[in-house]
């Protein structure tokens, strides 16, 4: 089965990555099990060096299992919203389907658009605390020496699309790709 590779910031990335991490985790656990069984059947008892290797192999498997759990926490993003927004993006730099993580909470964001000193986002999820998300992004940008950014996250898709249309009239900035890369870095 050939699954097309997706990068963070593309629509559908969370479901693609969830499948990839699940396969990787299963492989890690199976390798550890195979090493343990090889040692057990070759010596006739479990007290051997391969048992230690198998137990140590459980460390990356367990770490990978944590990633699986985190990817299952990501809600499914609406494909109809993606189709509607992507048809209106024009030449504004955008990224899709991000699940931003912070120490206090996590934020599912359907789309981010950046132009000049304006960063806007859209979330379809009522449980997303947009003011906390805006503050979190502002803190991350300041930590990375990106100042004087106006950040607004919308809950209404129509208002987001209208604002994205207004952004097209603005002049492009120097740090747009850096900002989008940073947003990808702080998300799952």
PyMOL commands that set and color helices and strands:
alter all, ss='L'
color gray80, all
select helices_A, chain A and resi 13-43+49-73+79-86+130-143+157-167+176-185
alter helices_A, ss='H'
color red, helices_A
select strands_A, chain A and resi 93-101+106-115+118-122+150-154
alter strands_A, ss='S'
color yellow, strands_A
deselect
rebuild
show_as cartoon
